[in-house]
């Protein structure tokens, strides 16, 4: 068995190959543990009881917004509610917590997409294909490109009247949803929001919303076996998570003993035994 050093846990990183296969790494501090070769082998994660804010390094009893202490959560723009609800972006009002951060991260092109996770859903992203991988999407199709996060949120809530905007994570972890013709779904949905798209273009300029004509992206997750019943591991209740690694999907490690959402436990000080 190999053992890593103790370090702060970070969200899983991943790469999508040209044939749609996904390779995952588990970041612990400065280490990157390749996960795909560990499928079918024993993996143990040990939480040592400490959490350090990934922004300021301050020790915290509780992790807020996936890895921050309470003061940083209160002051950082990336922890503001508008990150969850982009249609509420208030940068243009001069009230952004970090205006320069907002310019670099929100005042840039975003994509509105359809995806197949636990079924059909709509979402937004500025990071293709990272967002699709993180959500466990087996198919994805970008359908609009806009200039800012606010605009993407307005398009998303228009589409959310007709299609889900959230993933059923338990269903997603039980297997791949049936394939969907996302191009055909896009053709069905676009006319339903034409009036709202016109309003957005009137508000932000005639070219605010660019309609895309892309191909469906297929994603294949490294999972040898899915669970029929989903139970979740939680470091706050059980400091050691161990079992045979059956696969990785979204931000979840799938063990024969249950699943764990790695992103949820960002900044937790852990080590890993594997091999």
Buried (B, 14 or more C-beta within 10 A) or exposed (E): EEEBEBBBBBBBBBEBEEEBBBBBBBBBBEEEBEBBEBBEEBBBBBBEEBBBBBBEEEEBEEBBBBBBBBBBBEEBBBBBEBBEEBBEBBBEEEEBBBEEBBEEBBBEEBBBBBBBBBBBBBBBBBEBBBBBBBBBBBBBBBBBBBBBBBBBBBBBBBBBEEBBEEBBBEBBBBBBBEEBEBBEBBEEBBEEBEEBBEEBBEEBEEEBBEEEEBEBBBBEBBBEEBBEEBEBBBBEEEBEBBBBBBBBBBBBBBBEBBBBBBBBBBBBBBBBBBE
